[in-house]
Protein backbone atom coordinates (compact mmCIF):
# COMPACT_ATOMS: atom_id res chain seq x y z
CA UNK A 1 0.00 0.00 0.00
CA UNK A 2 2.79 2.31 0.88
CA UNK A 3 4.42 1.61 -2.42
CA UNK A 4 1.23 2.26 -4.25
CA UNK A 5 0.70 5.58 -2.50
CA UNK A 6 4.26 6.44 -3.27
CA UNK A 7 3.54 5.89 -6.94
CA UNK A 8 0.42 7.90 -7.12
CA UNK A 9 1.75 11.01 -5.35
CA UNK A 10 4.46 11.76 -7.86
CA UNK A 11 1.85 11.56 -10.64
CA UNK A 12 -0.50 13.95 -8.86
CA UNK A 13 2.32 16.42 -8.17
CA UNK A 14 3.43 16.45 -11.85
CA UNK A 15 0.05 17.84 -13.12
CA UNK A 16 -0.30 20.76 -10.79
CA UNK A 17 2.76 22.86 -11.71
CA UNK A 18 1.95 22.54 -15.42
CA UNK A 19 -1.59 23.61 -14.79
CA UNK A 20 -0.49 26.59 -12.70
CA UNK A 21 1.99 27.60 -15.42
CA UNK A 22 -0.73 27.41 -18.05
CA UNK A 23 -3.07 29.54 -15.95
CA UNK A 24 -0.37 32.08 -15.25
CA UNK A 25 0.50 32.26 -18.94
CA UNK A 26 -3.16 32.69 -19.78
CA UNK A 27 -3.52 35.52 -17.27
CA UNK A 28 -0.42 37.24 -18.60
CA UNK A 29 -1.75 37.00 -22.16
CA UNK A 30 -5.10 38.38 -21.05
CA UNK A 31 -3.42 41.24 -19.15
CA UNK A 32 -1.20 41.97 -22.16
CA UNK A 33 -4.19 41.99 -24.48
CA UNK A 34 -6.08 44.26 -22.09
CA UNK A 35 -3.09 46.62 -21.95
CA UNK A 36 -2.93 46.70 -25.74
CA UNK A 37 -6.67 47.29 -25.90
CA UNK A 38 -6.50 50.14 -23.36
CA UNK A 39 -3.59 51.78 -25.20
CA UNK A 40 -5.42 51.46 -28.51
CA UNK A 41 -8.52 52.93 -26.93
CA UNK A 42 -6.53 55.88 -25.52
CA UNK A 43 -4.82 56.70 -28.82
CA UNK A 44 -8.02 56.30 -30.77
CA UNK A 45 -9.88 58.61 -28.37
CA UNK A 46 -7.11 61.23 -28.76
CA UNK A 47 -7.15 61.05 -32.56
CA UNK A 48 -10.91 61.06 -32.98
CA UNK A 49 -11.70 64.05 -30.71
CA UNK A 50 -13.51 66.91 -32.43
CA UNK A 51 -15.11 64.77 -35.18
CA UNK A 52 -18.73 64.35 -34.22
CA UNK A 53 -19.74 61.81 -36.85
CA UNK A 54 -16.58 59.75 -36.51
CA UNK A 55 -16.75 60.02 -32.71
CA UNK A 56 -20.24 58.53 -32.71
CA UNK A 57 -19.02 55.54 -34.69
CA UNK A 58 -15.97 55.25 -32.44
CA UNK A 59 -18.12 55.39 -29.31
CA UNK A 60 -20.16 52.54 -30.72
CA UNK A 61 -16.97 50.53 -31.28
CA UNK A 62 -15.72 51.39 -27.81
CA UNK A 63 -19.01 50.22 -26.38
CA UNK A 64 -18.58 46.93 -28.18
CA UNK A 65 -15.00 46.63 -26.89
CA UNK A 66 -16.20 47.53 -23.39
CA UNK A 67 -18.71 44.72 -23.60
CA UNK A 68 -15.93 42.41 -24.72
CA UNK A 69 -13.81 43.60 -21.81
CA UNK A 70 -16.64 42.99 -19.41
CA UNK A 71 -17.05 39.56 -20.94
CA UNK A 72 -13.34 38.93 -20.57
CA UNK A 73 -13.45 40.09 -16.95
CA UNK A 74 -16.34 37.75 -16.36
CA UNK A 75 -14.37 35.03 -18.01
CA UNK A 76 -11.43 35.88 -15.77
CA UNK A 77 -13.64 35.55 -12.72
CA UNK A 78 -14.89 32.27 -14.01
CA UNK A 79 -11.29 31.24 -14.59
CA UNK A 80 -10.46 32.02 -10.98
CA UNK A 81 -13.40 29.96 -9.86
CA UNK A 82 -12.32 27.21 -12.23
CA UNK A 83 -8.78 27.31 -10.81
CA UNK A 84 -10.22 26.79 -7.37
CA UNK A 85 -12.28 23.93 -8.72
CA UNK A 86 -9.29 22.43 -10.51
CA UNK A 87 -7.53 22.12 -7.19
CA UNK A 88 -10.17 19.55 -6.32
CA UNK A 89 -10.48 17.73 -9.63
CA UNK A 90 -7.88 17.15 -12.31
CA UNK A 91 -10.49 16.17 -14.84
CA UNK A 92 -12.46 19.32 -14.33
CA UNK A 93 -9.21 21.27 -14.61
CA UNK A 94 -8.44 19.60 -17.92
CA UNK A 95 -11.86 20.35 -19.36
CA UNK A 96 -11.72 23.89 -17.99
CA UNK A 97 -8.34 24.35 -19.60
CA UNK A 98 -9.77 23.28 -22.94
CA UNK A 99 -12.67 25.64 -22.48
CA UNK A 100 -10.32 28.49 -21.60
CA UNK A 101 -8.21 27.71 -24.66
CA UNK A 102 -11.31 28.06 -26.79
CA UNK A 103 -12.12 31.34 -25.08
CA UNK A 104 -8.56 32.51 -25.71
CA UNK A 105 -8.90 31.80 -29.40
CA UNK A 106 -12.19 33.66 -29.49
CA UNK A 107 -10.63 36.61 -27.66
CA UNK A 108 -7.74 36.64 -30.12
CA UNK A 109 -10.19 36.87 -32.99
CA UNK A 110 -12.02 39.70 -31.23
CA UNK A 111 -8.80 41.61 -30.70
CA UNK A 112 -7.86 41.18 -34.36
CA UNK A 113 -11.31 42.40 -35.34
CA UNK A 114 -10.90 45.41 -33.06
CA UNK A 115 -7.50 46.14 -34.60
CA UNK A 116 -9.01 46.05 -38.09
CA UNK A 117 -11.76 48.40 -37.01
CA UNK A 118 -9.20 50.74 -35.48
CA UNK A 119 -7.26 50.73 -38.76
CA UNK A 120 -10.39 51.59 -40.70
CA UNK A 121 -11.14 54.36 -38.23
CA UNK A 122 -7.62 55.74 -38.71
CA UNK A 123 -8.14 55.68 -42.49
CA UNK A 124 -11.46 57.49 -42.08
CA UNK A 125 -9.76 60.07 -39.88
CA UNK A 126 -7.08 60.65 -42.53
CA UNK A 127 -9.78 61.07 -45.16
CA UNK A 128 -11.57 63.58 -42.94
CA UNK A 129 -8.34 65.50 -42.47
CA UNK A 130 -7.77 65.66 -46.24
CA UNK A 131 -11.34 66.83 -46.79
CA UNK A 132 -10.88 69.48 -44.09
CA UNK A 133 -7.64 70.66 -45.69
CA UNK A 134 -9.32 70.96 -49.12
CA UNK A 135 -12.23 72.80 -47.54
CA UNK A 136 -9.84 75.20 -45.80
CA UNK A 137 -8.03 75.79 -49.09
CA UNK A 138 -11.33 76.54 -50.84
CA UNK A 139 -12.34 78.89 -48.01
CA UNK A 140 -9.00 80.70 -48.31
CA UNK A 141 -9.48 81.01 -52.10
CA UNK A 142 -13.00 82.36 -51.58
CA UNK A 143 -11.69 84.88 -49.04
CA UNK A 144 -9.10 86.07 -51.56
CA UNK A 145 -11.76 86.38 -54.27
CA UNK A 146 -14.04 88.29 -51.88
CA UNK A 147 -11.19 90.64 -51.01
CA UNK A 148 -10.47 91.23 -54.71
CA UNK A 149 -14.18 91.80 -55.36
CA UNK A 150 -14.34 94.30 -52.50
CA UNK A 151 -11.37 96.16 -53.97
CA UNK A 152 -13.06 96.23 -57.37
CA UNK A 153 -16.29 97.52 -55.79
CA UNK A 154 -14.36 100.21 -53.94
CA UNK A 155 -12.63 101.24 -57.17
CA UNK A 156 -15.96 101.27 -59.01
CA UNK A 157 -17.51 103.41 -56.25
CA UNK A 158 -14.59 105.82 -56.44
CA UNK A 159 -14.92 106.00 -60.23
CA UNK A 160 -18.67 106.52 -59.89
CA UNK A 161 -18.17 109.32 -57.39
CA UNK A 162 -15.60 110.94 -59.67
CA UNK A 163 -17.97 110.56 -62.61
CA UNK A 164 -20.83 112.07 -60.61
CA UNK A 165 -18.61 114.97 -59.60
CA UNK A 166 -17.51 115.45 -63.21
CA UNK A 167 -21.13 115.23 -64.38
CA UNK A 168 -22.17 117.79 -61.78
CA UNK A 169 -19.41 120.10 -62.95
CA UNK A 170 -20.43 119.46 -66.57
CA UNK A 171 -24.06 120.22 -65.76
CA UNK A 172 -22.95 123.45 -64.11
CA UNK A 173 -20.90 124.35 -67.18
CA UNK A 174 -23.77 123.40 -69.48
CA UNK A 175 -26.18 125.54 -67.47
CA UNK A 176 -23.72 128.42 -67.59
CA UNK A 177 -23.21 127.95 -71.34
CA UNK A 178 -26.98 127.73 -71.79
CA UNK A 179 -27.47 131.00 -69.98
CA UNK A 180 -24.72 132.58 -72.01
CA UNK A 181 -26.14 131.14 -75.23
CA UNK A 182 -29.62 132.38 -74.38
CA UNK A 183 -28.21 135.77 -73.59
CA UNK A 184 -26.31 135.76 -76.89
CA UNK A 185 -29.42 134.66 -78.75
CA UNK A 186 -31.46 137.37 -77.10
CA UNK A 187 -28.77 139.85 -77.99
CA UNK A 188 -28.71 138.58 -81.59
CA UNK A 189 -32.49 138.81 -81.80
CA UNK A 190 -32.37 142.32 -80.40
CA UNK A 191 -29.63 143.25 -82.85
CA UNK A 192 -31.58 141.68 -85.72
CA UNK A 193 -34.73 143.51 -84.59
CA UNK A 194 -32.79 146.78 -84.59
CA UNK A 195 -31.44 146.10 -88.08
CA UNK A 196 -34.93 145.09 -89.20
CA UNK A 197 -36.27 148.44 -87.94
CA UNK A 198 -33.45 150.26 -89.68
CA UNK A 199 -34.07 148.27 -92.85
CA UNK A 200 -37.81 148.99 -92.90
CA UNK A 201 -37.12 152.63 -92.12
CA UNK A 202 -34.69 152.78 -95.03
CA UNK A 203 -37.28 151.12 -97.29
CA UNK A 204 -39.86 153.73 -96.33
CA UNK A 205 -37.38 156.42 -97.29
CA UNK A 206 -36.32 155.05 -100.67
CA UNK A 207 -39.59 153.53 -101.85
CA UNK A 208 -42.33 155.77 -103.12
CA UNK A 209 -45.03 156.68 -100.66
CA UNK A 210 -47.78 154.45 -102.04
CA UNK A 211 -50.74 152.93 -100.26
CA UNK A 212 -50.04 149.56 -101.83
CA UNK A 213 -46.62 149.30 -100.07
CA UNK A 214 -46.86 149.02 -96.28
CA UNK A 215 -45.42 147.49 -93.09
CA UNK A 216 -47.49 144.77 -91.37
CA UNK A 217 -45.93 143.66 -88.10
CA UNK A 218 -42.39 142.50 -88.85
CA UNK A 219 -42.99 142.24 -92.62
CA UNK A 220 -42.74 144.71 -95.50
CA UNK A 221 -45.69 144.15 -97.86
CA UNK A 222 -45.94 144.83 -101.62
CA UNK A 223 -49.34 144.40 -103.12
CA UNK A 224 -49.02 142.09 -106.15
CA UNK A 225 -50.31 144.77 -108.57
CA UNK A 226 -47.20 146.82 -107.81
CA UNK A 227 -44.92 144.07 -109.19
CA UNK A 228 -46.92 141.72 -111.40
CA UNK A 229 -49.71 141.78 -113.97
CA UNK A 230 -52.85 139.90 -112.97
CA UNK A 231 -52.37 136.10 -112.98
CA UNK A 232 -48.69 136.33 -114.09
CA UNK A 233 -45.31 135.77 -112.43
CA UNK A 234 -43.45 138.13 -114.76
CA UNK A 235 -42.35 141.45 -113.25
CA UNK A 236 -43.79 144.62 -114.78
CA UNK A 237 -41.61 147.71 -115.44
CA UNK A 238 -43.00 149.59 -112.42
CA UNK A 239 -42.20 146.61 -110.25
CA UNK A 240 -38.60 146.45 -111.39
CA UNK A 241 -38.15 150.09 -110.43
CA UNK A 242 -39.32 149.36 -106.91
CA UNK A 243 -37.17 146.22 -106.72
CA UNK A 244 -34.10 148.20 -107.81
CA UNK A 245 -34.61 150.39 -104.76
CA UNK A 246 -35.12 147.26 -102.62
CA UNK A 247 -31.89 145.70 -103.93
CA UNK A 248 -30.01 148.89 -103.09
CA UNK A 249 -31.41 148.84 -99.54
CA UNK A 250 -30.50 145.15 -99.07
CA UNK A 251 -26.92 145.77 -100.19
CA UNK A 252 -26.61 148.69 -97.77
CA UNK A 253 -28.03 146.50 -94.99
CA UNK A 254 -25.60 143.63 -95.73
CA UNK A 255 -22.71 146.03 -95.08
CA UNK A 256 -24.11 147.05 -91.69
CA UNK A 257 -25.10 143.69 -90.21
CA UNK A 258 -22.13 141.84 -88.59
CA UNK A 259 -20.98 138.61 -90.24
CA UNK A 260 -21.75 136.53 -87.12
CA UNK A 261 -25.49 137.25 -87.55
CA UNK A 262 -26.74 134.64 -90.02
CA UNK A 263 -29.63 136.62 -91.55
CA UNK A 264 -31.76 136.07 -94.61
CA UNK A 265 -34.46 138.07 -96.38
CA UNK A 266 -37.46 135.80 -96.90
CA UNK A 267 -39.67 136.62 -99.88
CA UNK A 268 -43.18 135.19 -99.37
CA UNK A 269 -45.69 135.00 -102.21
CA UNK A 270 -49.45 135.14 -101.43
CA UNK A 271 -52.55 135.03 -103.66
CA UNK A 272 -56.24 135.60 -103.14
CA UNK A 273 -58.75 132.75 -102.87
CA UNK A 274 -59.90 132.83 -106.50
CA UNK A 275 -58.69 129.74 -108.38
CA UNK A 276 -56.72 129.89 -111.60
CA UNK A 277 -58.22 128.66 -114.85
CA UNK A 278 -55.76 125.77 -114.96
CA UNK A 279 -55.18 126.16 -118.68
CA UNK A 280 -51.95 128.12 -118.46
CA UNK A 281 -48.48 127.13 -117.31
CA UNK A 282 -49.42 127.71 -113.65
CA UNK A 283 -52.16 125.38 -112.56
CA UNK A 284 -53.05 126.70 -109.07
CA UNK A 285 -52.40 129.45 -106.55
CA UNK A 286 -49.60 127.46 -104.89
CA UNK A 287 -47.57 127.56 -108.07
CA UNK A 288 -48.46 131.20 -108.75
CA UNK A 289 -47.40 132.39 -105.27
CA UNK A 290 -44.14 130.39 -105.39
CA UNK A 291 -43.35 131.55 -108.95
CA UNK A 292 -43.83 135.23 -108.00
CA UNK A 293 -41.56 134.85 -104.93
CA UNK A 294 -38.92 133.16 -107.10
CA UNK A 295 -39.19 135.93 -109.71
CA UNK A 296 -38.50 138.57 -107.03
CA UNK A 297 -35.52 136.58 -105.70
CA UNK A 298 -34.05 136.10 -109.17
CA UNK A 299 -34.34 139.79 -109.96
CA UNK A 300 -32.68 140.78 -106.68
CA UNK A 301 -29.84 138.37 -107.40
CA UNK A 302 -29.43 139.92 -110.86
CA UNK A 303 -29.00 143.26 -109.09
CA UNK A 304 -26.11 142.05 -106.96
CA UNK A 305 -27.83 140.71 -103.84
CA UNK A 306 -26.04 137.69 -102.32
CA UNK A 307 -28.13 134.54 -103.10
CA UNK A 308 -27.23 133.14 -99.67
CA UNK A 309 -29.25 135.98 -98.10
CA UNK A 310 -32.48 135.28 -100.01
CA UNK A 311 -35.26 132.70 -99.52
CA UNK A 312 -38.38 132.24 -101.68
CA UNK A 313 -41.61 130.70 -100.32
CA UNK A 314 -45.11 130.30 -101.70
CA UNK A 315 -48.22 130.24 -99.43
CA UNK A 316 -51.02 130.29 -101.98
CA UNK A 317 -54.30 131.65 -100.65
CA UNK A 318 -53.94 130.07 -97.21
CA UNK A 319 -52.45 133.03 -95.27
CA UNK A 320 -54.92 135.91 -95.97
CA UNK A 321 -54.58 139.30 -94.35
CA UNK A 322 -58.29 139.91 -94.56
CA UNK A 323 -61.23 137.52 -94.70
CA UNK A 324 -63.97 137.93 -97.28
CA UNK A 325 -64.39 138.00 -101.06
CA UNK A 326 -64.79 141.72 -101.64
CA UNK A 327 -62.52 143.29 -104.26
CA UNK A 328 -60.70 145.22 -101.52
CA UNK A 329 -60.09 142.05 -99.44
CA UNK A 330 -58.95 140.08 -102.47
CA UNK A 331 -56.57 142.86 -103.53
CA UNK A 332 -55.15 143.10 -100.02
CA UNK A 333 -54.49 139.36 -99.87
CA UNK A 334 -52.57 139.36 -103.20
CA UNK A 335 -49.15 140.41 -101.99
CA UNK A 336 -45.39 139.87 -101.71
CA UNK A 337 -44.02 140.00 -98.16
CA UNK A 338 -40.45 140.64 -97.15
CA UNK A 339 -39.28 139.41 -93.75
CA UNK A 340 -35.79 139.87 -92.31
CA UNK A 341 -35.08 136.83 -90.13
CA UNK A 342 -32.37 134.39 -89.04
CA UNK A 343 -31.67 131.29 -91.06
C-alpha positions in Angstrom: 0.0 0.0 0.0 2.8 2.3 0.9 4.4 1.6 -2.4 1.2 2.3 -4.2 0.7 5.6 -2.5 4.3 6.4 -3.3 3.5 5.9 -6.9 0.4 7.9 -7.1 1.8 11.0 -5.3 4.5 11.8 -7.9 1.9 11.6 -10.6 -0.5 14.0 -8.9 2.3 16.4 -8.2 3.4 16.5 -11.8 0.0 17.8 -13.1 -0.3 20.8 -10.8 2.8 22.9 -11.7 2.0 22.5 -15.4 -1.6 23.6 -14.8 -0.5 26.6 -12.7 2.0 27.6 -15.4 -0.7 27.4 -18.0 -3.1 29.5 -15.9 -0.4 32.1 -15.2 0.5 32.3 -18.9 -3.2 32.7 -19.8 -3.5 35.5 -17.3 -0.4 37.2 -18.6 -1.8 37.0 -22.2 -5.1 38.4 -21.0 -3.4 41.2 -19.2 -1.2 42.0 -22.2 -4.2 42.0 -24.5 -6.1 44.3 -22.1 -3.1 46.6 -22.0 -2.9 46.7 -25.7 -6.7 47.3 -25.9 -6.5 50.1 -23.4 -3.6 51.8 -25.2 -5.4 51.5 -28.5 -8.5 52.9 -26.9 -6.5 55.9 -25.5 -4.8 56.7 -28.8 -8.0 56.3 -30.8 -9.9 58.6 -28.4 -7.1 61.2 -28.8 -7.1 61.0 -32.6 -10.9 61.1 -33.0 -11.7 64.0 -30.7 -13.5 66.9 -32.4 -15.1 64.8 -35.2 -18.7 64.3 -34.2 -19.7 61.8 -36.8 -16.6 59.7 -36.5 -16.8 60.0 -32.7 -20.2 58.5 -32.7 -19.0 55.5 -34.7 -16.0 55.2 -32.4 -18.1 55.4 -29.3 -20.2 52.5 -30.7 -17.0 50.5 -31.3 -15.7 51.4 -27.8 -19.0 50.2 -26.4 -18.6 46.9 -28.2 -15.0 46.6 -26.9 -16.2 47.5 -23.4 -18.7 44.7 -23.6 -15.9 42.4 -24.7 -13.8 43.6 -21.8 -16.6 43.0 -19.4 -17.1 39.6 -20.9 -13.3 38.9 -20.6 -13.5 40.1 -17.0 -16.3 37.7 -16.4 -14.4 35.0 -18.0 -11.4 35.9 -15.8 -13.6 35.6 -12.7 -14.9 32.3 -14.0 -11.3 31.2 -14.6 -10.5 32.0 -11.0 -13.4 30.0 -9.9 -12.3 27.2 -12.2 -8.8 27.3 -10.8 -10.2 26.8 -7.4 -12.3 23.9 -8.7 -9.3 22.4 -10.5 -7.5 22.1 -7.2 -10.2 19.6 -6.3 -10.5 17.7 -9.6 -7.9 17.2 -12.3 -10.5 16.2 -14.8 -12.5 19.3 -14.3 -9.2 21.3 -14.6 -8.4 19.6 -17.9 -11.9 20.3 -19.4 -11.7 23.9 -18.0 -8.3 24.4 -19.6 -9.8 23.3 -22.9 -12.7 25.6 -22.5 -10.3 28.5 -21.6 -8.2 27.7 -24.7 -11.3 28.1 -26.8 -12.1 31.3 -25.1 -8.6 32.5 -25.7 -8.9 31.8 -29.4 -12.2 33.7 -29.5 -10.6 36.6 -27.7 -7.7 36.6 -30.1 -10.2 36.9 -33.0 -12.0 39.7 -31.2 -8.8 41.6 -30.7 -7.9 41.2 -34.4 -11.3 42.4 -35.3 -10.9 45.4 -33.1 -7.5 46.1 -34.6 -9.0 46.0 -38.1 -11.8 48.4 -37.0 -9.2 50.7 -35.5 -7.3 50.7 -38.8 -10.4 51.6 -40.7 -11.1 54.4 -38.2 -7.6 55.7 -38.7 -8.1 55.7 -42.5 -11.5 57.5 -42.1 -9.8 60.1 -39.9 -7.1 60.6 -42.5 -9.8 61.1 -45.2 -11.6 63.6 -42.9 -8.3 65.5 -42.5 -7.8 65.7 -46.2 -11.3 66.8 -46.8 -10.9 69.5 -44.1 -7.6 70.7 -45.7 -9.3 71.0 -49.1 -12.2 72.8 -47.5 -9.8 75.2 -45.8 -8.0 75.8 -49.1 -11.3 76.5 -50.8 -12.3 78.9 -48.0 -9.0 80.7 -48.3 -9.5 81.0 -52.1 -13.0 82.4 -51.6 -11.7 84.9 -49.0 -9.1 86.1 -51.6 -11.8 86.4 -54.3 -14.0 88.3 -51.9 -11.2 90.6 -51.0 -10.5 91.2 -54.7 -14.2 91.8 -55.4 -14.3 94.3 -52.5 -11.4 96.2 -54.0 -13.1 96.2 -57.4 -16.3 97.5 -55.8 -14.4 100.2 -53.9 -12.6 101.2 -57.2 -16.0 101.3 -59.0 -17.5 103.4 -56.3 -14.6 105.8 -56.4 -14.9 106.0 -60.2 -18.7 106.5 -59.9 -18.2 109.3 -57.4 -15.6 110.9 -59.7 -18.0 110.6 -62.6 -20.8 112.1 -60.6 -18.6 115.0 -59.6 -17.5 115.5 -63.2 -21.1 115.2 -64.4 -22.2 117.8 -61.8 -19.4 120.1 -63.0 -20.4 119.5 -66.6 -24.1 120.2 -65.8 -23.0 123.5 -64.1 -20.9 124.3 -67.2 -23.8 123.4 -69.5 -26.2 125.5 -67.5 -23.7 128.4 -67.6 -23.2 127.9 -71.3 -27.0 127.7 -71.8 -27.5 131.0 -70.0 -24.7 132.6 -72.0 -26.1 131.1 -75.2 -29.6 132.4 -74.4 -28.2 135.8 -73.6 -26.3 135.8 -76.9 -29.4 134.7 -78.7 -31.5 137.4 -77.1 -28.8 139.8 -78.0 -28.7 138.6 -81.6 -32.5 138.8 -81.8 -32.4 142.3 -80.4 -29.6 143.2 -82.9 -31.6 141.7 -85.7 -34.7 143.5 -84.6 -32.8 146.8 -84.6 -31.4 146.1 -88.1 -34.9 145.1 -89.2 -36.3 148.4 -87.9 -33.4 150.3 -89.7 -34.1 148.3 -92.9 -37.8 149.0 -92.9 -37.1 152.6 -92.1 -34.7 152.8 -95.0 -37.3 151.1 -97.3 -39.9 153.7 -96.3 -37.4 156.4 -97.3 -36.3 155.0 -100.7 -39.6 153.5 -101.8 -42.3 155.8 -103.1 -45.0 156.7 -100.7 -47.8 154.5 -102.0 -50.7 152.9 -100.3 -50.0 149.6 -101.8 -46.6 149.3 -100.1 -46.9 149.0 -96.3 -45.4 147.5 -93.1 -47.5 144.8 -91.4 -45.9 143.7 -88.1 -42.4 142.5 -88.8 -43.0 142.2 -92.6 -42.7 144.7 -95.5 -45.7 144.1 -97.9 -45.9 144.8 -101.6 -49.3 144.4 -103.1 -49.0 142.1 -106.2 -50.3 144.8 -108.6 -47.2 146.8 -107.8 -44.9 144.1 -109.2 -46.9 141.7 -111.4 -49.7 141.8 -114.0 -52.9 139.9 -113.0 -52.4 136.1 -113.0 -48.7 136.3 -114.1 -45.3 135.8 -112.4 -43.4 138.1 -114.8 -42.3 141.4 -113.2 -43.8 144.6 -114.8 -41.6 147.7 -115.4 -43.0 149.6 -112.4 -42.2 146.6 -110.2 -38.6 146.4 -111.4 -38.2 150.1 -110.4 -39.3 149.4 -106.9 -37.2 146.2 -106.7 -34.1 148.2 -107.8 -34.6 150.4 -104.8 -35.1 147.3 -102.6 -31.9 145.7 -103.9 -30.0 148.9 -103.1 -31.4 148.8 -99.5 -30.5 145.2 -99.1 -26.9 145.8 -100.2 -26.6 148.7 -97.8 -28.0 146.5 -95.0 -25.6 143.6 -95.7 -22.7 146.0 -95.1 -24.1 147.1 -91.7 -25.1 143.7 -90.2 -22.1 141.8 -88.6 -21.0 138.6 -90.2 -21.8 136.5 -87.1 -25.5 137.2 -87.6 -26.7 134.6 -90.0 -29.6 136.6 -91.6 -31.8 136.1 -94.6 -34.5 138.1 -96.4 -37.5 135.8 -96.9 -39.7 136.6 -99.9 -43.2 135.2 -99.4 -45.7 135.0 -102.2 -49.4 135.1 -101.4 -52.6 135.0 -103.7 -56.2 135.6 -103.1 -58.7 132.8 -102.9 -59.9 132.8 -106.5 -58.7 129.7 -108.4 -56.7 129.9 -111.6 -58.2 128.7 -114.8 -55.8 125.8 -115.0 -55.2 126.2 -118.7 -51.9 128.1 -118.5 -48.5 127.1 -117.3 -49.4 127.7 -113.7 -52.2 125.4 -112.6 -53.1 126.7 -109.1 -52.4 129.4 -106.5 -49.6 127.5 -104.9 -47.6 127.6 -108.1 -48.5 131.2 -108.7 -47.4 132.4 -105.3 -44.1 130.4 -105.4 -43.3 131.6 -109.0 -43.8 135.2 -108.0 -41.6 134.9 -104.9 -38.9 133.2 -107.1 -39.2 135.9 -109.7 -38.5 138.6 -107.0 -35.5 136.6 -105.7 -34.0 136.1 -109.2 -34.3 139.8 -110.0 -32.7 140.8 -106.7 -29.8 138.4 -107.4 -29.4 139.9 -110.9 -29.0 143.3 -109.1 -26.1 142.0 -107.0 -27.8 140.7 -103.8 -26.0 137.7 -102.3 -28.1 134.5 -103.1 -27.2 133.1 -99.7 -29.3 136.0 -98.1 -32.5 135.3 -100.0 -35.3 132.7 -99.5 -38.4 132.2 -101.7 -41.6 130.7 -100.3 -45.1 130.3 -101.7 -48.2 130.2 -99.4 -51.0 130.3 -102.0 -54.3 131.6 -100.7 -53.9 130.1 -97.2 -52.5 133.0 -95.3 -54.9 135.9 -96.0 -54.6 139.3 -94.3 -58.3 139.9 -94.6 -61.2 137.5 -94.7 -64.0 137.9 -97.3 -64.4 138.0 -101.1 -64.8 141.7 -101.6 -62.5 143.3 -104.3 -60.7 145.2 -101.5 -60.1 142.1 -99.4 -59.0 140.1 -102.5 -56.6 142.9 -103.5 -55.1 143.1 -100.0 -54.5 139.4 -99.9 -52.6 139.4 -103.2 -49.1 140.4 -102.0 -45.4 139.9 -101.7 -44.0 140.0 -98.2 -40.4 140.6 -97.1 -39.3 139.4 -93.8 -35.8 139.9 -92.3 -35.1 136.8 -90.1 -32.4 134.4 -89.0 -31.7 131.3 -91.1 
